[in-house]
């Protein structure tokens, strides 16, 4: 597949006067999603039955993380896969089919998590708590498998057949679905324990003043948020 993508027809790749996409920022998003989905079950287990206040806080975080993943995939479904379907060679088309099928399966898992978390909010008993844990534990490896496949198979196609401006639209799609008050938390999640090289990649995607502000406020907000999530009754 690597050789096929490298041997692409010149009239289907981004125009010569447009910079190609640089999808390395996807690794930062994926690292964030892997970490958050791995940690969510522990936050839920730590909530004692009947502790409605902490259940509400943790369920709100679950909703935030699952929403980020859903919007991330929606951006790909809307702005990435259709363009690639028009441009990639025929032998790469199964990659796009697999990516979209993965998204459909993950959406079902997200719906199960959202439903279980909503029920737990209403009645934070032990049984509903365990239902949330079970739904999260079932979804996390599916998400991880998809992200790994995307990194191995799809990112090269993105960098070969999309332009930098087209790729920037995908990032803006995600930001547009955040509330302004969520920016610091989101960027704190994104920057947490990030590889220094990926940090520089993200830094290049934002105006310097904005990145400088978020690079300070984001980690501070996320650190407070994590402490609150880990609080045991």
N, C-alpha and C positions, 0 to 999 in steps of 0.2 A: 504494500500500500504506500510506503514511503517513496519507492521508486516511481509509482504511478503519479503521485502528487508532484514530485519533482519534475516530471516530464510533461507538465500541463501545457495545453495549447495556449500560446501567448494572447489570443484574443478573448480568452475566458477568464484570465487572471486580472487583477486590478490594473487599471491603466498605468502606463509608465510614469505619468506625471503625478501619480498619487502614491503616497507612502503606503506600504503594505501594513496590514494589521500586526500588532504585537500582542499576542494573547497571554503573555507571561503573567499578567495580572490575575488571570484565572486561577493560577496556582495559589495565590493569596486567598482568594474567595473560597477555594476548595479546602484549604487548610483550616479556615475559620469554620466552615460547615462541618467538616469532620470532627473538629474539637467540640463544637457545640452539641452535635448529636450524640457524641460519646459521653458527654457530661450530663445531659438532661436526665437520664434515668436516676442518677445519684441524687440530683436535686429533689426529684419527686420522692424517692425513698426516704429522704431525710425529713419530710414533712409528717409530723405526727397526726394520726387520725383526729379529726375535729378541729384542727388548726386552720380555720377558714382564711385567716389573713395571709398566712404563708402560702397556702394552696393557691390563693388568688394571685400572689406575686409570681410564683413559679409558673402557673398556668399562663400568665401574661407573657412571660419570657418564652415559653413554648410557642405561643402564638406568634411572637415576634420572629423567632428563628424559622418556624415553618413558613411564615409569610415571605421571609427573605429567600428561602429556597424556591418557593412557588413563583415569585416574581422573577428570580434569576432564570428559571426554566422557561417562563413565559417570554422573556426577552429573547432567548435562543429560538423558541418555536416561532416567534413572530419576525425576528430580524436576522437570524443566522441561517437556520436550516433551509428556508425557502430560497435564499440567495445561493447557498451552496448547491442546492439541488439543480439549479440552472447552470452551474459552472463546473462542477467537478466531473472527472471522467466517470464512465459507467461503472468501472470496477470499484469505485469509492462510494457509490450510492448506498450499498448495504450498511455502511457506517451511519449514514443519516437515518436510515430506517430504524436501526438499533437504538440510536439516541432518542428518537421520538417515542419508540416503544417503551424505553426505560422511563421516560417522563410520564407516560400514561400510568405505568405501574407505581411510580413514586407518588403521583397524585392520589392514587387510591390509598396508599399508606398514610399520606398527609391527612386525608379526610378522616381516616380511622383515628389518628392521633388527636386531631382537632375535636372530634366528637367525644372521645374519652376524656380529654381535658375539660371540655365544657361541662360534662356530667360531674366530674370531680369538683369543679368549682361550686356547683350547686349543693353537692353533698360530699364533703371531703372525708369520706370514711375509708377504711382500709381496702375494701373490695374495689372501689373506684380508683383509688390510688394505684393498686396493682394493675388495673386495666390500662392505665396510662403508661406504666412501666412496660407492660407487655407490648403495647402498640409501638412504643419508642424502640424497644429492643428488636422488634421485628423489622422496623424501618431502617435503622442505622446501617446494617450491613448492606442493604439494597442501595442506599445512597452512596456508601463508600465504593461499592463495586461499579456503580455508574460513573462516579467521578474519576475513578482509575481508568476506566475504558475511554472516557472522554479525553483524558490527558494523553493516553496512548494512541488514540485513533483520530480524534476530531480536531485537536488544536493545530496540527500541521495543516489541515485543510483550511482552517480559519486564516492562518497566517499566509497561506498561498493564494487564496481566492477572494479574501475580503480586503478592503482598504482600511487604512487607519481611521478615516472618518466614519466608515460604516461600523467599525468596531466600537468607536467612541459612542455611537448611538445606543449600543447595547448597555454600556455602563450608565448612560444618562437615563435609560429606561428604568434601571433599578433605583437610581437616586430619586427619580420622579415619584416613586411609590412610597418614599419615606416621608414622614412628617418632619418639619424642621427641627422639632425638639428631639427627634431620634437620631439626628446626624452624629452627635458626639458618641453616643452608645454604639452605633453601627461602626464608626471608624475605630473606636476603641477595640471592638471585637475583631476588626479586620487587621489591626496593627499588633495585636497581642502575640508576643513570642514569634514575630515574623522574621523569617530569614532576612539578613541585611540586604542581600541583592534584590529580593522581592520588595523590600521597603523602598529601595531606590526606584524600582519600577512604578510603584504606586505614587511615589512623590512626583514623578514626572507627569502623572495624569491630571494633576490639579494645579491651579494657580498657586505660586509659592506662598502668598499671604494666607490663603485658605488652608493649604496643607499645614503650614506652620501652626495655625490656630488649632486645627483638629488633631494634630500630632501631640498637642499638650492636653487639650480638654478631653479627647477621646479616651486615652488610657486611664486618665483619672476617673472618668465616669464609669468606665468598664470595671475598674478595680472596685469601686463602691458597689456596683451592681453585683459582681461576683461574690463579694462578702455577704451581701443581703441574700443572694440565692442559696448560699451554703449555710445560712443560719438554721440551727436546729432548735425546735421548740424546747 
